[in-house]
């Protein structure tokens, strides 16, 4: 078993997930990167032994189990799970098809739930297991008609974080829903005309997530909202 702390990050090929992976790696963590098409990131070549690659598909129920088994067999421990994989289908709840709604719920809710379940024993054994779910401010309020269906999935993601927090609190597992507004990623820039320079950066969020993971068990944070603009409540 390694003495390094082990973090599993889904959606690690780009955007927020990639920034979290690099931030934790730079802080001394060993990181396992879940990607549809695994590729070693450029920043990992300085110490490739601290980077594990795994083919991961959030829509495949077996994928989370296989990934958790791979990490446990290689490193003997799991200390943190960051569920960053997600999709957005920008449609109202009236116009979205059943198939599209089911896919969004599968990726944004069932995917993180399955990943948490697959890693549960390892997180409990850590005594300080951490689960970070990338939710959204759309999981706190419905901002527009065409973000409505996405908001339904992200409200469920926030609820999942609370459910996991209750399920694992006695075992030292802490779960947090991180709820950003517009983030300068491919997904974020596709849904707004806002200048990228005026949006939260993935690196900003990665710093927030590292802070949340590093907090002691006695400082549990259920939700953490981050916004690049002024709203009434956020």
N, C-alpha and C positions, 0 to 999 in steps of 0.2 A: 504493500500500500504506500502511495506517495504521501509526503507531508504537505505538499502544495494543496491549496484549496482549488476545488474543481467546479467550474461553472459551465453549464450547458446553455447555449444561446441558439434559439431557432430564428429563422429569417436572417441569418448572419452573413449572407452574401452581399448585402447592400444596405443603405439607409441606416436606421436606428440600430438594427441588430449588428451590423458591421462596426459601427462606432462603439457600441458596448463591448464587443469582443476585443477590439484594439485597446480600449481604455483599461479593461480588466487585465489583459495580457501585460500591458505596460506597468500595471500595479503589482505584478508578480503572480497573478493567478494562472493556472493551467485552464485552457478553454477548449471546450468541445463544440464545434460549429456544425449546426444542423442546416443543410442546404439541399435543395433539389438536385443541383449539380455541383458537388463539392470541388472547390479549387482552393489551394493554399494561398492565403492573402500575402501580399508583398511584405507586410510588416512582420510576418511570422518567421521569415527566413533567418532572423537573428538567433532564434532558439526554437526550432521546429519541434523539439521534443515536448514543448508545452502547448502544442496545438494538435487537436484531434479532429479529424474530418469525418462526417457521417452523412450519408444520403438520407434525407428526412423529408417526408411529405405529410403535411398537417392533415390532409384528407384521408390518409391511410391509417386505419385503427392499429395495425401491427407496427407501423413505423416508429411510434414512440417507445414501444416495448423493446424493439430491436436496438434502438439508439441507447436507451438506458442500460441494456445488457452489455452493449459494447463498452460504454464508459466504465461500468462497474468492473467488468473483466480486466480492463486495461489499467485502471487507476485505483480501484478498490474503494472509492468514495464518491459522493455527490454532495456538494455544499450549496449550490445555487442553481436555479433554473430561471432563465429569462425568456419568456414566450413572446417573441417579437414578430413572428410570422403572422401576416394578416392580409386581408383583401378588402377593397371597397368597391361596391357596385352602386353608383350614384343614381338611385331611382327612388321614387316615392313608394310608400307602403302599398299604394293602390296599383301602381303600374308594374311593380316587380313581379317576375314569374315565380312560381313555386320552386322551380329548380334553382334559380339564382338566389332566392332567399335561403334555401336549404344549404347551398354551397357556402354562403357567407356565414351562416350560423355554424356550419361544420368547421370551417377554418378558424373563425374568430372566437368560438366558444368551445366546441367539442375538442378541437386541436389542443388548446392549452389545458383543458381538463384531463384529457388522456395523457398528456405529458406529465402533469403533476402526479397523476395516479401511478404512472410507470416509474417515477423517481421517488415515490413517497417513502419507501423503506430507507433509501439512502439519505434522504433529507432528514428523516427522523434520527437516524444513527449519527448524523453530524452533530445534533444537539443545538445547532444554530442554522438549520436549513432555511433558505430564503427562496421565495417564489415571487417573481416580478411579472405581472401581466401588463403588456402594452395595450392599454385601453384607449381612451380618447376623451376630449371634452364632449364629443358627441355621445359619450356614455353618461354624461351629466345633464345635458340639455339637448333638445332638438332645435338646431339652428335654422334649418330651411326645409322646404318640401323635399328636395332631391337628396338630402342627407338623411331622410327619415328611416329608410330601411337599414342603412348602415348604423344609425343610432340605436335601433332595436338590438342589433348584434352587440354593440358596445355597452349598452346598458346591462346586457347579460354578462359581458366580460367583467364589469365592475361587480356585479352580484356574485360571480364565480370567485373573485378575489376574496370577498367577505366570507363566502362559504368555506374556502380553503383555510382562511385564517382561523375560523372556528374549529374546523376539523383537526388542525395540527398544532393549536396553541400549546397544549399541555406537553407536546413532544419537542417544543422549541422551534417549530416551524412558524415563520412569519410570512404573510402574503400581502402584497401591495399592488393596487391598481394604479399605474402611472397614466395620467390623463392629459396628454398634450393637445394644444390647439393646432394651428398650422405649423408644420415642420418642413424644413427645406430638404425634402426628399422627392423622388420621382412621383410618389403618390400625392404628396402634399401640394406640389406645384401644379399638378394636373387639375386640381379642383378650385384654384383661386388665381386671380390676376395679381395678387400681392407680390411685391418684389421679394426675391429670396433673401436679400440683405435685411429685410424686416420680419423674417420668420425665425422661429426657434431652430437652432441647428441640431443635427443628430449628436454632435459632440457635447452640446449643452445637456441634452437628455441623458447621455451616457454618464456624465458627471453626476447628475441627480441619482441615477440608478446605482452607481457605485456607492454613493453616500448612503442610500437606503439599505443596501446589502451589508454595509459595514456597521450599521447601528447595532447596539446590543439588544438582546431579547427584551430588555426592560423598556425599550423605546420603539414600540410597534407603531407603524404608520399604515393605516388601512387604505388611504387614497392620497395621491399627490398630484395636484393639478398644476399645469404649466401653460401659460398663455403668452403670446407675443403681442396681444392687443388688449385694450380695455373692454371688458364686458361687465354687465351689472353685477354678476356674482363671481366672475373669474378674471 
